[in-house]
Amino acid sequence: MDKYELMLKEKGIRPNKNRVAVLSKLAEEGKAFSLCTMSKELFAQMDRTTVYRTLTLLTEKQLINKIPCSDGNTLYSLQNKKSDEVNTTQFRCKSCQKVESLPTLPQEYLKTISDKMINLDMVVLEGYCCTCR
C-alpha cells in the first residue's frame, strides 16, 4: 500500500485509483490547482465530475485545502498544517500557483481581533514568489 492510500485510510476514506490520482497530483506538484486545471491534467483517467466529487470529499475530510482566490476562482492544495495548528496562514503565488504555509499568526494579533466574528480557519495571502517576481 502506498503513502497516498494510507493517507486516505487514516481519514476514513476508501482508497480508489481516482482519489489516489488526485491526492498524488497535489502532493507531487506542490502547488494549487483549480478544478479546471486538475480536470485537464487528469483527463485520461477521469471526467470533470469525478474530479469535482473527489476534491469535495478530500476537502471535507481535511486532506486538502480549498483556497478562495481574489479573482473568484477556487484552488485546491494539499493540507500541510498539523492537526493541532490553528489560524494557519498560506501564501499563494499568483503566477506558478505554489502554496506555502507561513508561520502561525502572533498571539498579540489574535487577541486584538478576538472580540470580532472572523473565520480564521485559513488566511490566504497572494502575491509573487521569489522565482516569479
Secondary structure, 3 states (H helix, E strand, C coil): CCHHHHHHHHCCCCCCHHHHHHHHHHHHHCECEEHHHHHHHCCCCCCHHHHHHHHHHHHHCCCEEEEECCCCCEEEEECCCCCCCCCEEEEEECCCCEEEEECCCCHHHHHHCCCCCCCCCEEEEEECCCCCC
